[in-house]
Every structure is written in C-alpha cells, then in structure tokens.
C-alpha cells in the first residue's frame, strides 16, 4: 500500500506538498467547526439579502408595466387597422 501511495505521489517537492495537503484526512474538529460557522454566516447573509432581492424584483416588475401596457395598446390598434 505504501509503495502504491509513493508511486501515485507527484515527483516534484512543490506538487507533492500540495498533493499531501489536499489529500489529508480531517483529524480534529476545528475545521468542521469553521465550516459550520461559514455555513451559518452565509445563511445569515442570505437572509439579510432576501428583502433586497424582493425589492429589486418588485421594482423591475413595476418599471416594465408601462412598456407592456403600451405594447398591448399598440397591438390592439394594429389589429383594428384595415389591411389593403
């Protein structure tokens, strides 16, 4: 098993160090606690940004209404015009 691991390691020291850093298992709970903190922080930020997203959605909807009404009026008058 050790021979197989040695064969799979990259040959240069720099890439070997990165490979080892990326493939080590979690041996303590510190990293897991940090991940849980990041998850909580991210969800808290998303909850704070939710009203902003709703407001932007509402503003975009309200600003497109006049254009849609004008398009509907144009279509109604265009359909009433006699064709030659």
C-alpha positions in Angstrom: 0.0 0.0 0.0 2.8 2.4 0.9 4.5 1.6 -2.5 1.3 2.4 -4.3 1.0 5.7 -2.4 4.6 6.6 -3.2 4.0 5.8 -6.9 0.9 8.0 -7.1 2.6 11.0 -5.5 3.8 13.8 -7.8 7.6 13.8 -8.4 8.5 17.4 -7.5 8.5 18.6 -3.9 6.1 21.6 -4.5 3.4 19.5 -6.1 4.0 16.7 -3.6 3.3 19.1 -0.7 0.1 20.4 -2.4 -1.0 16.8 -3.1 -0.4 15.8 0.6 -2.2 19.0 1.8 -5.2 18.2 -0.4 -5.5 14.5 0.5 -5.0 14.5 4.2 -8.0 13.4 6.3 -9.6 15.6 8.9 -8.2 14.5 12.2 -9.7 17.2 14.5 -12.9 19.1 14.8 -11.5 22.6 14.3 -12.0 22.6 10.6 -15.5 21.2 10.9 -16.4 23.9 13.3 -15.1 26.5 10.9 -17.1 25.1 8.1 -20.3 25.1 10.3 -19.5 28.8 11.2 -19.2 29.6 7.5 -22.5 27.9 6.7 -24.2 29.9 9.5 -22.6 33.1 8.3 -23.6 32.5 4.7 -27.2 31.7 5.6 -27.4 34.8 7.8 -26.1 37.0 4.9 -28.6 35.4 2.5 -31.5 36.1 4.9 -30.4 39.7 5.2 -30.2 40.0 1.4 -33.6 38.4 0.8 -35.6 41.7 1.2 -33.2 43.4 -1.2 -33.8 40.7 -3.8 -37.6 41.0 -3.3 -37.4 44.8 -3.7 -35.3 44.6 -6.9 -37.8 42.0 -8.3 -40.7 44.4 -7.4 -39.0 47.4 -8.9 -38.2 45.6 -12.2 -41.8 44.4 -12.4 -43.2 47.9 -11.9 -40.9 49.5 -14.3 -41.7 47.1 -17.1 -45.5 47.6 -16.7 -45.8 50.8 -18.7 -43.9 49.2 -21.6 -46.1 46.2 -21.6 -49.3 48.4 -21.5 -48.0 50.4 -24.4 -47.3 47.2 -26.3 -50.8 45.9 -25.6 -52.4 49.2 -26.8 -50.2 49.1 -29.9 -51.2 45.5 -30.7 -54.9 46.3 -30.2 -54.8 49.3 -32.5 -52.7 47.4 -35.1 -55.2 44.6 -35.2 -58.1 47.1 -35.8 -56.4 48.7 -38.8 -57.8 47.6 -42.1 -55.4 45.8 -44.4 -55.1 46.7 -48.1 
